[in-house]
Amino acid sequence: MIILLLARQTDRLKVMARTADHDARRAQIVAGVKALALEVGLGHVTIAGVARSAGISVGLVQHYYSSKEELLLDAFRSVRQDILDRIDASIVRAERRHERIELMLRDALEQFLPLSRQRTDETNLMHAFAGLALENRSLHPGLRDAHSAHQTRVETALENGKVCGEVEAVTDSRAEAYALLALTDGLAVRLLTAPGRAQRTWARQALSREISRLFPGECRHHVDKA
């Protein structure tokens, strides 16, 4: 029995190691997609080019991805997840400081604006993918799912604002979330095409004003603690 249990444990460890290897290889390939896309444009990415960028063979790329569309979709998801991970980490820190939901939402949406080198690269890739998805219907579900998830997140922030008193109860969270995301997308495109210190300031001010309009109240939780 002990030998059998040890064998099973060894098998599990082997599976975990193989999974880790696969994940690492996929991450290497996706990194190659990102680097190549920033160099030549997402629309000009090829499997052969990704292989060169990632430093591996074409056959190995094709082992993990059966088409260029799969590659692009995985790269899009990776970029988006990097942004969401930063947002989630920021929210955790903000909650520890008992910050207003208004500020959490503002900081979250600013992550989608090209306000630094890293965010500029991310925004470039995100919007390039959106453009390709409008032409290639096989990419469209990935874009639609991302938009839906972002909509849900902003709606949740507004609903939480209602609970604590920052947002008025009559606010249409669904409509306002849609408008905030549309504003963020529009500002991002403007900054990508015409970057500058003044433009970045204007973009942040525009987003902050719109969010402040939706969060006129005081959080009851903070008032009670005071």
Backbone torsions as a table, in degrees:
resi	resn	phi	psi	omega
1	MET	NA	-43.1	179.9
2	ILE	-62.5	-41.9	179.0
3	ILE	-63.0	-40.5	179.8
4	LEU	-63.7	-43.2	179.4
5	LEU	-64.4	-40.4	178.5
6	LEU	-65.0	-37.5	178.6
7	ALA	-64.8	-42.5	178.8
8	ARG	-64.2	-41.2	179.0
9	GLN	-63.3	-40.3	178.1
10	THR	-63.3	-41.6	178.2
11	ASP	-61.5	-42.1	179.5
12	ARG	-63.4	-41.5	179.2
13	LEU	-64.2	-37.7	178.3
14	LYS	-64.6	-42.2	178.5
15	VAL	-62.7	-43.6	179.0
16	MET	-62.4	-39.7	179.8
17	ALA	-66.1	-41.7	179.0
18	ARG	-64.5	-40.9	178.6
19	THR	-61.9	-43.1	179.0
20	ALA	-62.9	-40.6	178.7
21	ASP	-63.1	-43.6	179.6
22	HIS	-62.9	-44.0	-179.7
23	ASP	-63.0	-41.2	179.6
24	ALA	-65.2	-39.7	179.7
25	ARG	-67.1	-42.2	177.7
26	ARG	-62.9	-40.9	178.6
27	ALA	-62.7	-38.1	177.7
28	GLN	-63.6	-42.6	-179.8
29	ILE	-67.1	-43.8	179.6
30	VAL	-62.8	-39.2	176.4
31	ALA	-60.9	-37.0	176.2
32	GLY	-64.8	-39.2	176.9
33	VAL	-60.9	-47.8	-178.0
34	LYS	-61.0	-48.3	-178.1
35	ALA	-61.8	-43.6	-179.4
36	LEU	-67.5	-40.9	-179.0
37	ALA	-62.6	-39.1	179.0
38	LEU	-69.9	-22.2	-179.4
39	GLU	-86.8	-45.1	-172.6
40	VAL	-116.0	-8.3	-176.1
41	GLY	99.1	139.6	-174.8
42	LEU	-60.6	-36.0	-179.0
43	GLY	-67.6	-17.5	-178.5
44	HIS	-102.0	7.6	178.6
45	VAL	-70.4	134.8	175.4
46	THR	-127.2	160.6	178.6
47	ILE	-62.5	-40.5	178.2
48	ALA	-63.3	-41.0	178.8
49	GLY	-65.6	-39.3	178.1
50	VAL	-64.1	-41.2	178.8
51	ALA	-59.2	-45.1	178.0
52	ARG	-63.3	-43.7	-178.3
53	SER	-64.1	-37.9	-178.3
54	ALA	-85.1	-10.7	179.6
55	GLY	74.5	31.9	179.6
56	ILE	-132.9	178.4	-177.5
57	SER	-83.4	157.3	175.7
58	VAL	-60.7	-40.1	-179.7
59	GLY	-60.6	-36.7	179.9
60	LEU	-69.7	-39.4	175.6
61	VAL	-60.8	-44.4	-178.8
62	GLN	-69.1	-22.4	175.6
63	HIS	-65.4	-35.2	-177.9
64	TYR	-95.7	-26.1	-176.9
65	TYR	-133.2	123.3	-176.8
66	SER	-83.8	-12.8	-178.7
67	SER	-152.1	162.4	176.5
68	LYS	-65.0	-34.4	179.9
69	GLU	-60.7	-40.4	176.9
70	GLU	-61.5	-41.4	178.2
71	LEU	-59.9	-49.3	-177.3
72	LEU	-64.2	-40.2	-179.5
73	LEU	-65.4	-42.1	179.2
74	ASP	-65.7	-38.1	177.7
75	ALA	-65.3	-42.3	177.6
76	PHE	-59.8	-46.4	-180.0
77	ARG	-63.4	-36.4	179.6
78	SER	-66.0	-45.5	178.7
79	VAL	-61.7	-47.0	-179.3
80	ARG	-61.7	-41.3	-179.3
81	GLN	-65.8	-36.8	176.0
82	ASP	-58.6	-42.3	179.4
83	ILE	-66.0	-46.2	-178.6
84	LEU	-64.6	-35.6	177.6
85	ASP	-62.8	-40.7	177.2
86	ARG	-64.8	-42.0	179.7
87	ILE	-62.0	-47.1	-178.8
88	ASP	-62.3	-40.7	178.5
89	ALA	-65.3	-38.5	178.8
90	SER	-65.9	-38.9	179.5
91	ILE	-64.6	-42.0	178.5
92	VAL	-58.9	-44.9	179.1
93	ARG	-65.2	-40.6	-178.8
94	ALA	-66.1	-38.6	179.1
95	GLU	-65.4	-35.6	177.2
96	ARG	-65.0	-30.6	178.8
97	ARG	-89.8	1.5	-179.6
98	HIS	57.5	42.5	179.5
99	GLU	-75.9	161.6	176.7
100	ARG	-67.5	148.3	175.5
101	ILE	-62.4	-33.7	176.8
102	GLU	-52.2	-46.8	-178.2
103	LEU	-70.8	-36.2	177.4
104	MET	-62.4	-43.2	-179.4
105	LEU	-67.6	-41.0	178.7
106	ARG	-60.9	-47.7	-179.5
107	ASP	-64.2	-35.2	179.6
108	ALA	-65.9	-47.4	-178.1
109	LEU	-68.9	-29.6	176.9
110	GLU	-64.8	-21.8	177.9
111	GLN	-65.2	-19.4	179.2
112	PHE	-93.8	5.4	177.1
113	LEU	-103.3	144.0	-179.5
114	PRO	-78.4	74.0	-175.6
115	LEU	-100.9	-0.6	176.3
116	SER	-148.7	174.2	179.8
117	ARG	-61.2	-46.9	-179.1
118	GLN	-62.2	-46.8	-178.6
119	ARG	-67.7	-31.3	176.9
120	THR	-64.1	-44.6	177.5
121	ASP	-61.6	-44.8	-179.4
122	GLU	-63.6	-45.8	-179.4
123	THR	-63.6	-39.7	177.8
124	ASN	-58.2	-48.3	-179.0
125	LEU	-66.9	-40.9	-179.6
126	MET	-62.1	-46.0	-177.3
127	HIS	-76.0	-30.3	174.6
128	ALA	-64.6	-40.3	177.7
129	PHE	-64.2	-41.4	178.9
130	ALA	-59.5	-41.1	178.5
131	GLY	-63.4	-42.4	178.6
132	LEU	-66.4	-36.3	-178.4
133	ALA	-66.0	-26.4	177.3
134	LEU	-70.1	-26.0	-179.4
135	GLU	-97.8	-30.1	-177.4
136	ASN	-111.7	105.4	-173.5
137	ARG	-65.5	-21.1	179.2
138	SER	-69.6	-20.4	178.1
139	LEU	-90.6	-16.2	-172.2
140	HIS	-61.1	-41.8	179.6
141	PRO	-57.7	-37.9	178.8
142	GLY	-63.6	-40.1	178.1
143	LEU	-68.6	-42.9	-179.6
144	ARG	-62.6	-42.1	179.5
145	ASP	-63.6	-39.3	178.8
146	ALA	-64.7	-45.1	178.6
147	HIS	-60.9	-41.6	179.9
148	SER	-63.7	-41.5	179.3
149	ALA	-66.1	-40.0	177.6
150	HIS	-65.0	-41.0	177.8
151	GLN	-58.7	-45.4	-179.1
152	THR	-63.2	-40.8	-179.7
153	ARG	-63.1	-44.6	-178.4
154	VAL	-70.6	-39.8	175.6
155	GLU	-57.6	-43.7	-179.7
156	THR	-62.0	-40.4	177.9
157	ALA	-61.4	-42.6	179.6
158	LEU	-67.4	-40.7	178.2
159	GLU	-65.4	-39.8	175.8
160	ASN	-63.9	-35.0	176.2
161	GLY	-63.4	-35.8	176.4
162	LYS	-64.4	-42.4	-177.7
163	VAL	-61.3	-41.6	-176.7
164	CYS	-88.7	-12.2	176.1
165	GLY	103.8	-2.1	178.9
166	GLU	-73.2	-32.5	-177.7
167	VAL	-110.2	137.6	179.9
168	GLU	-67.0	143.1	-175.0
169	ALA	-62.0	-27.3	-176.6
170	VAL	-81.9	-4.9	-177.6
171	THR	-62.9	132.8	175.5
172	ASP	-83.5	95.1	-173.7
173	SER	-61.1	-37.3	-177.9
174	ARG	-66.0	-47.0	-178.9
175	ALA	-67.5	-42.4	-177.8
176	GLU	-69.4	-35.2	176.4
177	ALA	-63.9	-42.3	177.8
178	TYR	-59.5	-45.1	-178.5
179	ALA	-65.8	-40.5	179.5
180	LEU	-63.8	-41.5	179.4
181	LEU	-68.7	-37.6	177.2
182	ALA	-64.7	-40.8	177.2
183	LEU	-62.4	-44.9	-180.0
184	THR	-61.1	-45.0	178.4
185	ASP	-61.2	-43.9	-179.5
186	GLY	-64.3	-42.7	178.0
187	LEU	-63.8	-38.3	179.7
188	ALA	-62.3	-44.0	179.5
189	VAL	-64.0	-42.3	179.1
190	ARG	-61.1	-41.0	-179.1
191	LEU	-71.5	-32.1	177.3
192	LEU	-67.3	-37.1	-176.8
193	THR	-87.2	-26.5	-179.2
194	ALA	-140.9	73.0	-179.0
195	PRO	-75.2	154.3	178.5
196	GLY	170.4	158.5	-178.2
197	ARG	-61.3	-45.5	179.7
198	ALA	-62.8	-42.8	-179.1
199	GLN	-63.3	-39.3	178.0
200	ARG	-63.9	-39.9	177.8
201	THR	-64.1	-45.5	179.8
202	TRP	-61.1	-41.2	-178.8
203	ALA	-63.9	-45.1	179.5
204	ARG	-65.1	-38.8	179.0
205	GLN	-66.3	-41.3	-179.8
206	ALA	-62.5	-44.1	179.8
207	LEU	-67.3	-42.4	-179.6
208	SER	-63.3	-41.4	179.4
209	ARG	-61.8	-43.6	-177.1
210	GLU	-67.5	-39.9	178.4
211	ILE	-68.5	-41.0	178.4
212	SER	-60.5	-35.8	177.8
213	ARG	-60.5	-33.9	-177.4
214	LEU	-86.1	-11.5	-177.2
215	PHE	-124.2	64.0	-175.7
216	PRO	-80.3	-17.1	-172.4
217	GLY	-92.4	173.1	174.7
218	GLU	-96.1	145.6	178.4
219	CYS	-74.3	121.4	-178.3
220	ARG	-62.1	-32.9	-179.8
221	HIS	-62.6	-40.8	179.9
222	HIS	-70.8	-38.6	179.3
223	VAL	-64.2	-42.4	-179.8
224	ASP	-62.7	-39.0	-179.6
225	LYS	-70.2	-32.5	178.5
226	ALA	-69.4	NA	NA
